[in-house]
Amino acid sequence: MVWRDFITALVDAARRRDEQALRDERRRALDRLAEEKIREARREPPPEK
């Protein structure tokens, strides 16, 4: 019983760490995309009417 609980806790801890790493990578990707879009918007001249 104790060993099963211990191994379950280890697996859960590893899974949570992986999920956190994925969330961090998604956040960094969104930050990079936002920065790229801002740079593009600054480069493009405003549309003429």
Secondary structure, 3 states (H helix, E strand, C coil): CHHHHHHHHHHHHHHHHHHHHHHHHHHHHHHHHHHHHHHHHHHCCCCCC
